[in-house]
């Protein structure tokens, strides 16, 4: 499909730079097949679901993946900004670097702000390779948990570019950009639909008879990137690691067999569930990378309802929701959201989408 079919104009004032408080006070646009759009708020979610429905949340935890430093060992020491995007092993990460043209294989980058180093010593990394897509492989001088501690000490919250270009990350982001479910470290971007949840909302869902299950997909920086190819068939997704336990898969399959619907909280949860789904819709245990790319025409097997934020024009995520509800439906929903002042992107409002080929 042509990428420009998924384009739309978004006024800058619709981009949220901070989340609402409390988190479940965010607005939520409900999109059902054949029904008018409905303006609700996130804390209405229990009333919109039925006993026996099952929520699936992503329990990944965002690491301090934004690193600042300088190249050392040559005549000049230019500043280097790196965003870690994928762990390769105990000491190596793939990263997006600015300015990448200042680095060649063999260069050493010393990370730390204004000469600050982590308590364990300098955090140095050697440029091991440069990829075709601009990613750089960094081999750090520390390994394993020691490296993780060093990154946590000197790194910063990797805010999406549409926020970071408007303001610098601060201490509040360290809390705001983690979901209440965050447990397993490894993401460089938050699974943002989960940011809307509170303990009170979780209790209300349980009282309604709605189950809640945790899976893990370590979100990569590719989630921020628009599709540059003119046709979706030419786009290649970044691989992300995910895990669904056998106990969780069995519980979801049993609930669905009993008539319950599966609600994915976020596109990351949906992508992992669909990656693990068999031809008959049953969810299998999963522990692997996925690069699934969902566009209109995809046949959904595992997920019946999707709760998600509002996404970028020409992004893989807007393509995914268009596959879930239909392109015309989502174009109309986004036009309504823009017109009525919904807040977009990571810190923005939510939508609750019922799949276009089932009756809600």
N, C-alpha and C positions, 0 to 999 in steps of 0.2 A: 504494500500500500504506500501511497505517497505520504511522506512525512508532513508536508504542509497541511494535510487534512486535520492534523492534530494541533494546529496553531491557533492562538487566540490572543487578544490584547488584554493585558492586565494592568490597571492603573497602579502606580507605586503605592498609593495610600491603602491598597488592599493587602499589602505584604506586612505580616505581623513581625514586629521586632522583639516583642516580649509576649509570654503566654498570659492568659487571663488567670485570675486567682479568685476562688479556688479552681482547680483544674477542670472539675466537672461542670463548671458554669459556662464553658464554651458553647457556642451555638452549634447545632447539628442539623444539616439538611437531609431529610429522608426522601429517598428516591425509590419508588416502587413501580413495577411494570404496570402500565395502564391506569395509574392513579396520579392525582395532582401532587406536585411537590409540596412537602410539609416542612415548615420551619419549627424546629424543636431545640432543646438543649441536651447536652450529653447526659445529664442526670435523669433524663426521661428514658434512657435506654432500657431499664428493666420492664417498663410498661409496653415497650415495642417488641418484646420478645415473649416467647411462650415457655412454660415449664418443660424441661427436657432439652431445650436448646443448649448448645455448648460453645463457649467462647474459647478461642485459642490466642494466646498472647506470646510475644517474643521476649524472652528474658535475657537477651544479650545486654551487655553493659559497655557503654562508650568509654574508650580509653583516652588519655590526654595525648592525642595523636598529632597535634600541631606543634612542630619544633622549629625554633629559630636559632641560627648560628652563623658561622662564617667558614669559608674555605681557608685552610691553612696549608703551609708548606710551599707556597709560591710567592712571587714578588708582591702580589696584591692579595687582600683578604676580603673579597666581596661578601655581603650579607647573603645568606641562604635561608629560604623558608621551605620547610618540608612538611607534607602531610602523609603520614603513614597510611597505606591503604590495604596491605595484605602481608601477614606474617608468612615467611617462607620456611623458617626453621627457628631454632633457639636463638640465633644471633642475627638473622637476616630478615629484612623487610623490603617490600616494594613500596615506593613512595612517589608522590607527585611533588616536584620541586620547582621553585621559582627563584632565580632564573636558571632554568635547566642548561642554557647555553654556556653558563659559567663553569660547568662541571664536565670532566671527562673521566673515563675509567682510570682508577689509581689515585684520584684526588681524595683528600681527607677533609671531612667537615667536622668542626667542633661545635657541638650544640650547647646553648646556654645563653641567657639574656645579659648583655653588657658585661661579659666576663664571668657571670654566675655559672657555677658548675654544680652538679648534683653532689650529695654528701659522700658518694662513693668515689668521686674523682671526676675527671673530664669525661663527658660522653662523646667520644669520637666515633665516626663511622667512615668507612672507606667506600668510595663509589666502585661497585663491582661491575656494573653493566648499565647500559642505557637501552631501553626498549623502543620498538618502532612507534608505539603510541605515546611516547614521552615519559613513561614511567622509568624510574631509576631504582636499581637494586643497591641497597645500603647494607654493608656488613659491619655491625657494631662491635665495639671492643669488649662489651659485656655480653653475657649469655644467660638465657633462661630467666628465672625469677629476679636475678640481680639486674638484668636489663629492664624487666618490667618495672621494677622499683625506680630505676633511673629515669625512665620515660615519664612515670607518674610524677616525679619530683620537678622536672624541668619543662614538661609539656603543658599545653593549654587545650581547653575544650575546642574541638574542631568544628566551629559553627559553619553552617552552609554559607556559600559565597554571597547569597542574596541577603544574608544578615550581616556577615563579616564586612561586606563592602559599605555598610551603613554605620556600623559601630564596632568597637573592639570587644572581644570576649571579656567577661569579668567574673568575679567570684560567684555571682548569682547564677550564671550559666552552668556552673559545675553541678548545681542542684536541678535547675530548670530543665537541663538537657538529658536527664536520666529519667526513665520511667520508674514507677514504684515496683516493677517486677525485675529490675536490672540485677543480675546475679553473676552471669558468666562473661568475663571480660573478653573483648575481642573486636567490638564494633568501632568504626570510625565515624559513624553517623547514627543518630537515634532512630529507633522504630517509632515514629512520631505519633501514630494513632494511640499508642500506649501512654503517651504523656497526659491524656485526658482523664486517666483513672485515679481515683482516690480510695482510701480504705472504706469510706462511707458508701461509695458506689459499688465496690466489691461486695460489701455486706448486703446491699439491696438486691443485687443480682442473685446472691445465694438464697436470700429469702424468697425470691421469685421462683426458685427451683432451676436456675440456670447454672450449669457447670462451668468451671474455668480450668484451663489446662495450659501448661507452659512448654514451649518448644524454643529452640535456639537457632537464630540465623545471624551471623556476624555481618552486619551491614557494611558495605564498602562505599568508598567515595563516589563510585560510579552512579549511585542513586541521585547525585546532584546534577549529572551531566545531561544536557539536551542531546537529542539524536541529530548528528550532523549529516548523516547520509540522506540523500534525496529520497530513497526508498527504504522502507523498514527492513526489507530482506537483506540489505547491505550492512545493517548494524550488528555489532557483536557485543554481547553483554559481558561485564566483568564477572568472574566466578566468585561465589561467596560460600563459605562453609556453613553447613547446617546440621542439626541433630534433632530427631524425634525418637523418643524412647519406645520400646515395645509396649510398656504399660500405657503410655499416652495413646499410641496408635490403637491398641485394643479397646481402650475406654471410648475413644471417638467412634470407632466402628460399631461398638455395641449401642452407643447412644443414637447413632444415625439409623441403625437397624430397627430401633424402637420408635422411630418417627421424629427424633430430634434433628434440628438443623445445626450445621456447623457454621459459626460466625468467626471469620478471621479478623483479628484486630490488627489492621495494617497490611499493606501490600507485601511486606516481608514474610509475615505469617502465611499469607495466601500462597506466595510463590513456593515456600517450602512445602506446604501441604500438597500443592499440585505436583511438585517434583516427586513426592513420595507416593502419590496416588496410583493405584493399579487401574487397569482398563475398566474394571467393574465399579470403580469409585472407592474401593477399600484402601485405607491408608496403611502403608507398610512402615516398619521401623526404618530410620534413615540416619546415616552418618557419613556425609560426603559433601563435595562441592556441588553447587547448582548454578547454572547460567541460563535458566529458563527465561525466555522472552515471550511475553503474552501479548498478542495483538488481536484485533477483531477477527473472528473466525475460529478462535481457539475454543475447544469443547471442555468446559470445566467439569471436573470429576469429583472433587472433594469438598468444595466450599459453596455454600448456599447464600450467605450474607457476608458483606464486607463493610467494616468500619474503617474509614481512612480520612486523611486530611485532603486539602485541595492542592493540586500539583502544578508543576511548571508546564508552560506550553511546550509542545514538541518533545515531551519527556516520555520515557518508557512507562512511567507510572500513569500518565494520562492515557496512554495507549491501553494499559491494562484495565483501567476502569471503563474505558470505552468498549473493550471486549466483554466486560462483565455486564454492562447495562445497555450497550448499544451506543454508537457514536452520536447519533442524533439526540438521544436522551441526555447524554453527558454534556453535549454542547449547550443544550437548553438549560441543564442544571447549573453549569458554570456561568452562563449568562445571567441567570437569576441570582446566583451567589454574588457576582460582581455588582450587579445593580442594587442589591439590598445590603451591601456592606459586609459580607462575610470576609473573614480574615484568612489569608492564604499561607500555605507552606508550613514549615516545621512547627512554628509557635502559633499556628492559626487554628481555625475552627475545624469541625469534623463533618463528614457526610456518612450516612448509613445507607448502603446500597443493597437492594434485593435483586438477585440475579434475574436477568430479563427473560429466562426460559422456564421460570417456576412461579407458582402462585404464592404470594406471601401470606 
